[in-house]
Amino acid sequence: MLYIGKDTLVPKKDIIMILDYKEALNNDDTNKFLNKLNSEAHSFYIEEYGIKSIIISKFLEKYFIYYSPISSATLLKRSKS
């Protein structure tokens, strides 16, 4: 399990990708991908302000997008332990 903030855990095996929030918004292709995925995914904002990363997971053929206040670098380190 990966802790992504505010009592939220995501199974590591279900995580597809972890993105840096600012980089994802600044990249046109990634931004288009996220907009398209948003139409079919369940989105969860761990906190409304201070978003630093985006975690995309898939469970039972459903996509989930988590907006986390924890940096993508920190989440990557946690995912490897």
C-alpha positions as CSV (number, residue, x, y, z in Angstrom):
1,M,0.0,0.0,0.0
2,L,1.2,3.5,-0.8
3,Y,0.2,6.4,1.5
4,I,-0.7,9.4,-0.6
5,G,-1.9,11.8,2.1
6,K,-4.8,12.4,4.6
7,D,-5.4,8.7,5.6
8,T,-5.5,7.6,1.9
9,L,-3.8,4.4,0.8
10,V,-3.6,3.0,-2.7
11,P,-2.5,-0.6,-3.4
12,K,0.9,-0.4,-5.1
13,K,-0.1,-3.1,-7.6
14,D,-3.0,-0.9,-8.9
15,I,-0.9,2.2,-9.6
16,I,-0.3,2.9,-13.3
17,M,1.6,6.1,-13.0
18,I,2.6,8.9,-10.7
19,L,2.9,12.4,-12.2
20,D,4.3,15.7,-11.0
21,Y,1.2,18.0,-11.0
22,K,2.9,21.1,-12.5
23,E,4.7,19.2,-15.1
24,A,1.5,17.4,-16.1
25,L,-0.4,20.6,-16.5
26,N,2.4,22.2,-18.6
27,N,2.7,19.3,-21.0
28,D,0.0,19.5,-23.7
29,D,0.0,15.7,-24.4
30,T,-0.3,14.8,-20.7
31,N,-2.9,17.5,-20.2
32,K,-5.0,16.1,-23.1
33,F,-4.6,12.5,-21.7
34,L,-5.7,13.6,-18.2
35,N,-8.7,15.5,-19.6
36,K,-9.8,12.4,-21.6
37,L,-9.3,10.1,-18.7
38,N,-11.2,12.4,-16.4
39,S,-14.4,11.6,-18.3
40,E,-14.3,8.0,-17.4
41,A,-12.3,8.0,-14.1
42,H,-13.2,8.6,-10.5
43,S,-11.3,11.6,-9.2
44,F,-10.3,12.3,-5.6
45,Y,-8.7,15.4,-4.3
46,I,-6.8,14.5,-1.1
47,E,-6.6,18.2,-0.4
48,E,-8.0,21.0,-2.6
49,Y,-4.9,23.2,-2.3
50,G,-1.2,22.4,-2.5
51,I,-1.6,19.6,-5.1
52,K,1.9,18.3,-6.0
53,S,1.2,15.0,-7.7
54,I,-1.3,13.0,-9.6
55,I,-1.6,9.2,-9.0
56,I,-3.5,7.2,-11.6
57,S,-4.6,3.7,-10.7
58,K,-6.8,1.0,-12.2
59,F,-8.9,-1.5,-10.2
60,L,-11.5,-3.8,-11.6
61,E,-11.4,-2.1,-15.0
62,K,-12.1,1.3,-13.4
63,Y,-9.7,4.2,-13.4
64,F,-9.0,6.4,-10.4
65,I,-7.2,9.7,-10.3
66,Y,-5.9,11.0,-7.0
67,Y,-4.6,14.5,-6.6
68,S,-2.1,14.4,-3.7
69,P,-0.3,17.1,-1.6
70,I,2.8,14.8,-1.5
71,S,5.4,15.3,-4.1
72,S,5.9,12.7,-6.9
73,A,9.5,12.2,-5.9
74,T,8.5,11.3,-2.3
75,L,5.8,9.0,-3.6
76,L,8.2,7.3,-5.9
77,K,10.6,6.7,-3.0
78,R,7.8,5.3,-0.8
79,S,6.6,3.0,-3.6
80,K,10.0,1.3,-3.8
81,S,10.2,0.4,-0.1
